[in-house]
């Protein structure tokens, strides 16, 4: 189960939505409208095209070039993180997602995908923490709840770290531990 259902099909096709056209037209009305500076759009589009064709090494190069002009752009950072994940470069992917989250703590995609990266690194507590924060940012997201449920199942199968049945969030676990200490 280490592939975590191929990482829940890499966040259940959210990668396709995240790698959307970096210069969307108003009539297209995409769910995610990236804020990519005009001077970087050609590189972002080139990277997206490489990604769509499965040429992840070239996509990585294009996103790296784009970061030279827009080093704190969340769209570029998170897409680079996704490309690095696809290439199996988990540490680089982790760093790209952490930078994206530092710029936009509410970015559910970056938090969720960082959680999947942590899962791949067997950092289960960190994975659950990121998914919990993503869920807090977007509590109505059914797709995200499904990813979290699948992650918890995968962790159960990997380590039997968490008991079967209901799960506690890290905050709930801390409260429970504090309650036990106080008694």
C-alpha positions as CSV (number, residue, x, y, z in Angstrom):
1,X,0.0,0.0,0.0
2,X,3.1,2.2,0.0
3,X,2.0,3.8,-3.2
4,X,-1.1,5.0,-1.2
5,X,-3.3,4.0,-4.1
6,X,-0.8,5.8,-6.4
7,X,-1.1,8.6,-3.9
8,X,-4.8,8.7,-4.3
9,X,-4.3,9.2,-8.0
10,X,-2.2,12.1,-6.9
11,X,-4.9,13.9,-5.0
12,X,-7.7,12.6,-7.2
13,X,-6.9,14.5,-10.3
14,X,-6.4,17.7,-8.4
15,X,-3.1,17.9,-10.1
16,X,-4.9,18.4,-13.4
17,X,-6.9,21.3,-11.9
18,X,-3.8,22.8,-10.3
19,X,-1.8,22.7,-13.5
20,X,-4.6,24.6,-15.2
21,X,-3.9,27.2,-17.8
22,X,-1.6,29.8,-16.2
23,X,-3.4,32.6,-18.1
24,X,-7.1,31.6,-18.0
25,X,-9.5,33.4,-20.2
26,X,-12.5,35.1,-18.4
27,X,-15.0,32.9,-20.2
28,X,-13.2,29.7,-19.1
29,X,-13.9,30.5,-15.4
30,X,-11.6,27.8,-14.0
31,X,-11.9,26.6,-10.4
32,X,-8.4,27.7,-9.8
33,X,-7.1,31.0,-11.3
34,X,-3.4,31.2,-10.7
35,X,-1.8,34.5,-10.1
36,X,1.2,34.2,-12.5
37,X,2.9,37.4,-13.5
38,X,2.6,38.1,-17.3
39,X,6.3,37.9,-17.9
40,X,6.3,34.3,-16.4
41,X,3.2,33.0,-18.2
42,X,5.0,31.7,-21.3
43,X,7.4,29.6,-19.0
44,X,4.4,28.4,-16.9
45,X,2.5,27.4,-20.0
46,X,5.6,25.6,-21.3
47,X,6.0,23.8,-18.0
48,X,2.3,22.8,-18.0
49,X,2.6,21.5,-21.6
50,X,5.6,19.4,-20.6
51,X,3.7,18.1,-17.6
52,X,0.7,17.2,-19.7
53,X,2.9,15.2,-22.0
54,X,4.5,13.4,-19.1
55,X,7.9,15.1,-19.7
56,X,8.5,15.9,-16.0
57,X,12.2,16.6,-16.3
58,X,11.5,19.4,-18.8
59,X,8.5,20.6,-16.7
60,X,10.9,20.8,-13.7
61,X,13.4,22.9,-15.7
62,X,10.7,25.3,-16.9
63,X,9.2,25.8,-13.4
64,X,12.7,26.3,-12.1
65,X,13.3,29.0,-14.7
66,X,10.0,30.6,-13.9
67,X,10.9,30.7,-10.2
68,X,13.9,32.9,-11.1
69,X,11.5,35.7,-12.0
70,X,8.8,34.9,-9.5
71,X,10.5,33.1,-6.6
72,X,7.5,33.3,-4.2
73,X,4.7,32.4,-6.7
74,X,2.4,29.8,-5.1
75,X,1.2,28.4,-8.4
76,X,4.7,27.8,-9.7
77,X,6.0,26.5,-6.3
78,X,3.2,24.1,-5.9
79,X,3.4,22.9,-9.5
80,X,7.1,22.4,-9.1
81,X,6.4,20.4,-6.0
82,X,4.0,18.2,-7.9
83,X,6.5,17.7,-10.7
84,X,9.2,16.8,-8.3
85,X,6.8,14.3,-6.6
86,X,6.1,12.7,-9.9
87,X,9.9,12.4,-10.4
88,X,10.3,10.8,-7.0
89,X,12.3,13.7,-5.7
90,X,10.5,13.8,-2.4
91,X,12.8,16.2,-0.5
92,X,12.6,18.7,-3.3
93,X,8.9,18.3,-3.5
94,X,8.6,18.8,0.2
95,X,10.6,22.0,0.1
96,X,8.6,23.4,-2.8
97,X,5.3,22.7,-1.0
98,X,6.6,24.2,2.2
99,X,7.6,27.4,0.4
100,X,4.1,27.5,-1.2
101,X,2.5,27.1,2.2
102,X,4.7,29.8,3.7
103,X,3.3,32.2,1.0
104,X,-0.3,31.0,1.2
105,X,-1.1,29.0,4.4
106,X,-4.7,28.5,3.3
107,X,-3.6,26.7,0.1
108,X,-5.4,23.4,0.4
109,X,-3.8,21.8,-2.6
110,X,-0.2,22.4,-1.3
111,X,-1.1,21.2,2.2
112,X,-2.8,18.1,0.9
113,X,-0.1,17.2,-1.5
114,X,2.6,17.9,1.2
115,X,0.7,15.4,3.4
116,X,0.9,12.8,0.6
117,X,4.7,13.5,0.3
118,X,5.0,13.0,4.1
119,X,3.1,9.8,3.8
120,X,5.6,8.6,1.1
121,X,8.4,9.4,3.5
122,X,6.6,7.4,6.3
123,X,6.2,10.6,8.3
124,X,2.6,9.7,9.2
125,X,2.0,12.3,12.0
126,X,3.2,15.1,9.7
127,X,1.0,13.7,6.9
128,X,-2.1,13.7,9.1
129,X,-1.2,17.2,10.4
130,X,-1.1,18.7,6.9
131,X,-4.4,17.0,5.9
132,X,-6.0,18.2,9.1
133,X,-4.9,21.8,8.3
134,X,-6.1,21.5,4.7
135,X,-9.5,20.3,6.0
136,X,-9.7,23.2,8.4
137,X,-9.0,25.5,5.4
138,X,-11.7,23.9,3.4
139,X,-14.1,22.0,5.7
140,X,-16.8,21.4,3.0
141,X,-14.4,19.7,0.6
142,X,-15.7,16.1,0.2
143,X,-12.8,15.1,-2.0
144,X,-10.3,16.2,0.7
145,X,-12.2,14.2,3.3
146,X,-11.9,11.2,1.0
147,X,-8.2,11.7,0.6
148,X,-7.8,12.0,4.4
149,X,-9.9,8.8,5.0
150,X,-7.8,6.9,2.4
151,X,-4.5,8.2,3.9
152,X,-5.6,7.0,7.4
153,X,-6.5,3.6,6.0
154,X,-3.1,3.4,4.3
155,X,-1.3,4.3,7.5
156,X,-3.3,1.6,9.3
157,X,-2.1,-0.9,6.7
158,X,1.5,0.3,6.8
159,X,2.1,0.6,10.5
160,X,-1.1,-0.2,12.4
161,X,0.0,3.1,14.1
162,X,-3.6,4.4,14.5
163,X,-6.3,2.1,16.0
164,X,-9.1,0.9,13.7
165,X,-12.3,2.8,13.8
166,X,-12.6,6.5,14.8
167,X,-9.5,8.6,14.6
168,X,-8.4,11.6,16.7
169,X,-7.0,14.7,15.2
170,X,-3.6,15.7,16.6
171,X,-5.3,18.4,18.6
172,X,-7.8,15.9,20.0
173,X,-5.0,13.5,20.8
174,X,-3.2,16.3,22.7
175,X,-6.3,17.2,24.6
176,X,-6.8,13.6,25.5
177,X,-3.2,13.3,26.7
178,X,-3.6,16.5,28.8
179,X,-6.8,15.2,30.3
180,X,-5.2,11.9,31.3
181,X,-2.2,13.8,32.8
182,X,-4.5,16.1,34.8
183,X,-6.5,13.2,36.4
